[in-house]
Amino acid sequence: MNTDYTFSVKCYACNLCPVPMDYSSPLVRVKSSCKWCSSLTIGSPHLTIKGCSDSCNSNSSLKEYVRFNFTCCGKNYCNLSSKAHPTNQILFLPLMIICFYLNTEK
């Protein structure tokens, strides 16, 4: 896992990723100088977004989504499939509630 933030990885990036994922599709680009590669799948039917991420957590941008799967990884091109390091939504729910509570108190 990428814990050295001076290290950079190359990641696949797409806003409307093809299903099944095809890295040779014109919809898919390569981004370099990433801290993490990420993949976000939302809802049903599935919408998948891939790209770079500054951190390997899902609580910063997913507060409004009920059904999602966020994965991240720290090796070149590791976000081709959705089998990276899945985050467990149940474990992040209490953290998201605490963050929301702390933000509303300020």
C-alpha positions in Angstrom: 0.0 0.0 0.0 1.2 3.5 -0.8 2.1 5.2 2.5 4.9 7.4 1.2 3.2 10.5 -0.2 6.2 11.5 -2.2 5.8 8.4 -4.3 3.5 8.7 -7.3 1.6 6.2 -9.3 -0.1 6.2 -12.7 -3.9 5.5 -12.7 -6.6 4.9 -15.2 -9.1 7.7 -15.3 -12.7 7.9 -16.7 -15.9 9.7 -15.7 -18.2 7.2 -17.5 -16.1 4.1 -17.5 -17.0 1.4 -20.1 -18.5 -1.8 -18.8 -16.7 -4.1 -18.8 -13.6 -1.9 -18.2 -11.4 -1.6 -21.2 -8.2 0.4 -20.8 -7.9 0.9 -24.6 -11.3 2.7 -24.8 -11.2 6.3 -25.9 -13.1 7.1 -22.7 -10.2 6.0 -20.6 -7.1 8.2 -20.0 -4.0 7.7 -17.9 -3.2 10.2 -15.1 0.3 10.3 -13.6 1.7 11.8 -10.4 -1.2 10.4 -8.3 -0.9 9.6 -4.6 -3.6 6.8 -4.9 -5.6 5.2 -7.7 -9.3 5.0 -7.0 -12.5 3.5 -8.3 -16.0 4.6 -7.3 -19.1 2.6 -8.3 -22.4 4.3 -7.5 -26.0 2.9 -7.6 -27.8 0.5 -9.8 -27.4 0.5 -12.7 -23.8 1.0 -11.9 -22.0 4.2 -12.7 -18.2 3.8 -12.3 -15.7 6.7 -12.0 -11.9 6.0 -11.9 -9.0 8.3 -11.3 -6.6 9.8 -8.8 -7.2 10.4 -5.1 -5.3 12.4 -2.5 -6.3 9.9 0.2 -7.4 6.4 0.5 -10.8 6.9 2.2 -14.4 7.3 1.0 -15.8 9.6 3.7 -14.8 12.9 2.2 -17.0 12.9 -0.9 -19.6 10.2 -0.4 -21.8 11.5 2.4 -24.8 11.9 0.1 -24.6 8.4 -1.6 -26.4 5.5 0.0 -25.2 2.6 -2.3 -21.5 2.9 -3.3 -18.3 0.9 -3.5 -15.1 2.8 -3.2 -11.7 1.1 -3.7 -8.2 2.5 -3.7 -4.7 1.1 -4.3 -1.2 2.4 -4.6 0.5 0.7 -7.5 0.7 1.7 -11.2 -2.6 1.0 -13.1 -4.0 -0.9 -10.2 -7.5 0.5 -10.6 -8.3 -1.3 -13.8 -10.6 -3.7 -12.0 -12.7 -3.1 -9.0 -10.8 -5.6 -6.9 -8.4 -3.3 -5.2 -8.9 -2.6 -1.5 -12.6 -2.3 -0.9 -13.7 -0.1 1.9 -16.4 -1.4 4.1 -19.3 1.0 4.1 -20.5 -0.1 7.6 -17.1 0.8 9.1 -17.2 4.3 7.5 -20.7 5.1 8.5 -19.9 6.0 12.2 -16.9 8.0 11.0 -19.1 9.9 8.5 -21.6 10.7 11.2 -18.9 12.0 13.6 -17.4 14.2 10.8 -20.9 15.5 9.9 -21.6 16.2 13.6 -18.2 18.0 14.1 -18.7 20.1 11.0 -22.2 21.3 12.1 -21.0 22.4 15.5 -18.5 24.9 14.1 
